[in-house]
Amino acid sequence: GGGGGSASAEGSASSESASGTPLEKLTGAELAARVRALRPIASRERADLEAAHAASMQALREETNQVKVKALRRIKELDAASRDLEDQLAAAKRECQAAGERAAQAEAAAEAAAL
């Protein structure tokens, strides 16, 4: 008695179905049944992908809004600080002007006293 001959692998891996039967040898009804079986899986995977995409887009929108809110808050803070500095500068100018006027008056008084 001899050993059984090795089965030759007919058909490439790409043309074989999951069960190992070459797709070309399946009947139309068998192919249709396989397509029907795969449809809900593909549909589920598509739904999962769409949900993941929607979730990532929502996360991106939330992150963008947080950045905008922080930026606007910072702009308001800087604007307030800028106005405060402008007020301080105006007050300092007024003080210098008043000091200059007092110095001029003191100088005039000193000149009058010298006469």
C-alpha positions in Angstrom: 0.0 0.0 0.0 1.3 3.5 -0.9 0.6 6.8 0.7 -2.0 9.2 -0.7 -0.7 11.7 -3.2 -0.5 15.3 -2.0 -3.4 17.5 -3.2 -2.3 20.2 -5.6 -3.3 23.7 -4.5 -5.5 24.9 -7.3 -6.5 28.5 -7.4 -4.7 31.3 -5.6 -5.5 32.3 -2.1 -7.3 35.4 -3.3 -9.8 33.4 -5.4 -10.6 31.0 -2.6 -13.4 31.5 -0.2 -13.1 31.2 3.6 -14.2 27.5 3.5 -11.4 26.7 1.0 -13.7 26.1 -2.0 -12.6 28.1 -5.0 -15.1 30.9 -5.5 -15.4 30.0 -9.2 -16.9 26.6 -8.2 -19.7 28.1 -6.1 -23.1 28.3 -7.6 -24.9 31.6 -8.0 -27.1 30.7 -5.1 -24.1 29.9 -2.9 -22.4 33.2 -3.8 -25.7 35.1 -3.1 -26.0 33.4 0.3 -22.4 34.4 1.2 -23.0 38.0 0.1 -26.1 38.0 2.3 -24.1 36.6 5.2 -21.4 39.2 4.8 -23.8 42.2 4.4 -24.7 42.6 8.1 -21.0 42.3 9.1 -20.0 45.0 6.6 -23.0 47.1 7.7 -22.0 46.8 11.3 -18.4 47.7 10.5 -19.5 50.7 8.5 -21.8 51.8 11.4 -18.8 51.4 13.9 -16.6 53.4 11.6 -19.2 56.1 11.2 -19.8 56.2 15.0 -16.0 56.5 15.6 -15.7 59.2 13.0 -18.7 61.2 14.6 -17.1 60.8 18.0 -13.7 62.0 16.9 -15.3 65.0 15.1 -17.3 65.8 18.2 -14.1 65.6 20.3 -12.4 67.9 17.8 -15.2 70.4 17.9 -15.2 70.4 21.8 -11.4 70.8 21.8 -11.6 73.7 19.3 -14.3 75.4 21.4 -12.2 75.0 24.5 -9.2 76.6 22.7 -11.4 79.4 21.5 -12.9 80.1 25.0 -9.4 80.1 26.5 -8.1 82.4 23.8 -11.0 84.8 24.2 -10.6 84.9 27.9 -6.9 85.6 27.5 -7.6 88.4 25.0 -10.1 90.0 27.5 -7.4 89.7 30.2 -4.8 91.4 28.0 -7.3 94.0 26.9 -8.1 94.9 30.5 -4.4 94.9 31.4 -3.7 97.2 28.4 -6.5 99.6 29.5 -5.1 99.6 33.0 -1.6 100.5 31.8 -3.1 103.2 29.6 -4.9 104.6 32.7 -1.6 104.5 34.7 0.3 106.2 31.9 -2.3 109.0 31.7 -2.2 109.4 35.4 1.6 109.6 35.3 1.5 112.2 32.6 -1.0 114.3 34.6 1.3 114.0 37.7 4.3 115.1 35.6 2.4 118.0 34.2 1.3 119.1 37.7 4.8 118.7 39.0 6.1 120.8 36.0 3.5 123.5 36.8 4.5 123.5 40.5 8.2 123.8 39.6 7.4 126.7 37.2 5.4 128.4 40.0 8.2 127.8 42.5 10.7 129.2 40.0 8.5 132.3 39.4 8.1 132.7 43.2 11.9 132.4 43.7 12.5 135.0 40.9 9.9 137.4 42.5 11.6 137.0 45.9 15.0 137.8 44.4 13.8 141.1 42.9 
